[in-house]
Amino acid sequence: MLTKTALVTGASQGIGKGAALALAQAGYDIALHCSSNIERANETADCIKLLGRRCEVIKTDLSKYEGVVELFNAFDEAFPRLDALVNNAGITVGGSLLEMDIETFDAVTAIDWRGGFFCVQFAAKRMIAAGIKGSIVLITSNQSTMVFGLSAAYGSVKAALRKFCEHAALELSPYGIRVNAIAPGYTDTGNPRLGSKEPTYNSIPANRWVTPEEIGKIALWLLSDEALSMTGMEIIVDGGARILSGAAGMAPIRERAEDIKSRLTRR
């Protein structure tokens, strides 16, 4: 029986780890990319190996184009074929439009947007060359369609990824390659920067955060033959937050505006 291989970027923990484990449980061998936390990546790889699947950890910096080249060169050395890509690598950075600095802007656009674009390009070229009708999943965010305060850069990048999903799906369809996206809301990754869950529940009808395991199962379905008619689609997984228009409120925006105004007018 043919063993399929999946490349999952940003997979040392959180959503990427959830996707990698779900695919491994379904029989995929895994190329597990990480950008920095090699210890966590190796722990995830050990979990995958316990499932009886092969897993190779590849550490590269996707904020640089050269890092994408290094990732796929290392993949080619380790695996004979690429059947699936889950493009999860990214950073979540908020910030006021008026206070955004060029370093932060470049970081979020380089990893989340440019890195995602070229990972899809490189993956698709390998699938086409091998005659593989593969599948690609982009991890976006519910901010691709929602407008939250203090997220001008991040939200715009995620909207770009959503639009890119449609373009990639169209251009890759003649080769039998499908491209879809998953847009999570608050996800229980264990990252301390997210703070407490309970204060956010007033903006989440389901009264809970998404789990990485849920995202992994949805990614697996999108990659499977059960979703052969799915391409160019973005599935929003956020406990219903998307249907509460304006739930984020204006309070944080107004508070930040007063602070910025007072500083600018003192100059």
C-alpha positions in Angstrom: 0.0 0.0 0.0 1.3 3.4 -1.0 2.5 5.6 2.0 1.6 9.2 1.6 3.7 12.1 2.9 2.6 15.4 4.4 4.6 18.5 5.1 3.3 20.5 8.0 4.9 23.9 8.7 5.0 25.5 12.1 4.2 22.1 13.6 6.2 21.9 16.9 3.1 22.8 18.9 -0.4 24.2 18.7 -2.4 23.9 15.5 0.5 22.6 13.5 1.1 19.8 16.0 -2.7 19.0 16.0 -2.6 18.7 12.2 0.6 16.6 12.2 -0.8 14.1 14.7 -4.1 13.8 12.9 -2.4 13.0 9.6 0.0 10.6 11.2 -2.9 8.8 12.8 -4.5 8.5 9.4 -1.3 6.9 8.0 0.7 9.8 6.6 4.5 10.0 7.1 5.3 13.5 8.3 7.8 16.2 7.5 7.6 18.4 10.5 8.8 21.9 10.1 9.7 24.2 12.9 11.3 27.7 13.0 12.9 27.8 16.4 11.6 25.4 19.1 13.5 22.3 18.1 12.9 20.6 21.5 9.1 20.8 21.1 9.4 19.7 17.5 11.3 16.6 18.5 8.7 15.9 21.2 6.0 16.0 18.6 8.1 13.8 16.3 8.4 11.3 19.0 4.6 11.2 19.4 4.3 10.6 15.7 6.8 7.8 15.7 4.9 6.1 18.5 2.0 5.9 16.1 4.2 3.9 13.8 4.8 6.6 11.2 8.0 8.1 10.0 8.7 11.7 11.0 11.6 14.0 10.1 12.1 17.4 11.7 13.2 20.2 9.5 14.2 23.5 11.1 14.3 26.6 8.8 13.4 30.3 9.0 10.4 30.9 6.8 10.6 34.7 7.2 13.3 34.5 4.5 12.8 33.2 1.0 16.0 31.2 1.5 14.4 29.4 4.4 11.6 28.1 2.1 14.3 26.9 -0.3 16.1 25.1 2.5 12.9 23.5 3.7 12.0 22.0 0.4 15.6 20.9 -0.3 15.7 19.1 3.0 12.3 17.6 2.3 13.5 16.3 -1.1 16.5 14.6 0.7 14.3 12.9 3.2 11.1 11.9 1.3 10.4 10.5 -2.2 7.0 12.2 -2.6 4.8 15.0 -1.4 1.1 14.4 -1.2 -0.1 17.1 1.2 0.9 20.4 2.6 -0.6 22.0 5.7 0.7 25.6 5.7 0.4 26.7 9.3 3.6 28.6 10.1 2.9 32.2 11.1 3.0 34.7 13.9 0.1 36.5 15.5 0.9 40.1 16.0 -1.5 42.8 16.8 -0.9 46.5 17.0 -2.3 49.9 16.2 -2.2 51.2 12.7 -0.7 54.5 13.9 2.0 52.7 16.0 2.9 49.9 13.7 6.7 49.7 13.1 8.4 48.4 10.0 10.1 45.5 11.8 6.8 44.1 13.1 5.1 44.7 9.8 7.8 43.0 7.8 7.8 40.0 10.3 4.1 39.3 10.0 4.0 39.8 6.2 7.2 37.8 5.6 6.2 34.7 7.5 2.4 34.6 7.3 2.0 35.9 3.7 5.2 35.6 1.6 6.2 32.3 3.4 2.8 30.8 2.8 2.8 31.9 -0.9 6.1 30.3 -1.7 5.5 27.1 0.4 2.4 26.5 -1.7 4.3 27.3 -4.9 7.2 24.9 -4.0 4.8 22.1 -2.9 2.7 22.4 -6.0 5.7 22.2 -8.3 6.8 18.9 -6.7 3.3 17.5 -6.9 3.0 18.4 -10.6 6.4 17.0 -11.5 5.5 13.7 -9.8 2.0 13.6 -11.3 0.5 13.6 -7.8 -3.0 15.0 -7.4 -2.2 16.4 -4.0 -4.0 18.7 -1.6 -3.0 21.8 0.3 -4.5 23.4 3.4 -3.8 27.0 4.4 -4.3 28.0 8.1 -5.7 31.5 8.0 -7.9 33.1 10.7 -11.4 34.3 11.3 -9.8 37.7 11.0 -9.6 37.0 7.3 -13.2 38.2 7.1 -13.8 39.8 10.5 -12.6 43.2 11.5 -11.0 43.4 15.0 -9.5 46.5 16.5 -5.7 46.8 16.6 -5.2 44.2 13.9 -4.7 46.2 10.7 -1.5 44.3 9.6 -2.4 40.8 10.9 -6.0 40.9 9.7 -5.0 42.1 6.3 -2.4 39.4 5.9 -4.9 36.7 6.7 -7.4 38.2 4.2 -4.6 38.0 1.6 -4.1 34.3 2.4 -7.8 33.7 2.0 -7.8 35.4 -1.4 -4.6 33.5 -2.3 -6.4 30.3 -1.5 -8.9 31.0 -4.3 -6.3 32.0 -6.8 -4.1 28.9 -6.0 -7.1 26.6 -6.2 -8.0 28.0 -9.7 -4.5 27.8 -11.1 -3.7 24.4 -9.7 -7.0 22.8 -10.7 -5.8 21.6 -14.1 -3.2 19.4 -12.3 -5.8 17.9 -9.9 -4.4 19.8 -6.9 -6.9 21.1 -4.4 -6.3 24.1 -2.2 -8.5 25.0 0.8 -8.2 27.0 4.0 -9.2 26.7 7.7 -9.9 29.9 9.6 -9.7 29.3 13.3 -10.8 31.7 16.0 -9.5 31.5 19.5 -7.6 28.2 19.7 -6.5 26.5 22.9 -2.9 26.1 22.1 -1.6 26.7 25.6 0.2 29.9 24.6 0.3 32.3 27.6 -0.1 35.3 25.3 -3.8 34.3 24.8 -4.7 34.9 28.4 -7.8 33.4 30.1 -10.5 31.9 28.0 -13.5 32.8 30.1 -13.4 36.6 29.4 -13.7 35.9 25.6 -16.8 33.8 25.9 -19.2 36.7 25.5 -18.1 36.9 21.9 -18.2 33.2 21.2 -21.7 31.6 20.9 -20.3 28.1 21.5 -18.8 29.3 24.8 -15.5 27.5 24.2 -12.3 27.8 22.3 -11.4 25.6 19.4 -8.8 22.9 20.0 -5.8 22.0 17.8 -7.2 18.5 17.6 -10.4 19.8 16.0 -8.4 21.8 13.4 -6.3 18.7 12.7 -9.3 16.6 12.0 -10.8 19.2 9.7 -7.5 19.5 7.8 -7.4 15.7 7.4 -10.9 15.7 6.0 -10.0 18.5 3.5 -6.9 16.5 2.4 -8.9 13.3 2.0 -10.9 11.9 -1.0 -14.1 12.6 1.0 -13.5 16.3 0.1 -12.7 15.9 -3.6 -15.3 18.6 -4.5 -13.8 21.1 -2.0 -11.3 23.6 -3.5 -10.9 27.3 -3.0 -12.9 27.2 0.2 -12.3 28.6 3.6 -13.9 26.9 6.5 -14.4 29.1 9.6 -13.9 27.3 12.9 -14.4 29.8 15.7 -17.4 28.7 17.8 -19.7 31.1 16.0 -17.7 34.2 16.7 -18.1 35.2 13.0 -21.8 35.6 13.3 -21.6 38.2 16.1 -21.0 41.3 14.1 -19.0 43.9 16.0 -18.7 41.7 19.1 -15.1 42.8 19.6 -16.3 46.3 20.5 -14.9 49.7 20.2 -13.6 50.1 23.7 -10.0 49.0 23.2 -9.8 51.1 20.0 -11.0 54.2 21.7 -8.8 53.7 24.7 -5.7 53.3 22.4 -6.8 56.3 20.3 -6.9 58.6 23.4 -3.4 57.5 24.4 -2.0 58.0 20.8 -3.7 61.4 20.5 -2.3 62.7 23.7 1.2 61.7 22.7 1.0 63.0 19.2 -0.4 66.4 20.3 2.3 66.9 22.9 5.0 66.9 20.2 
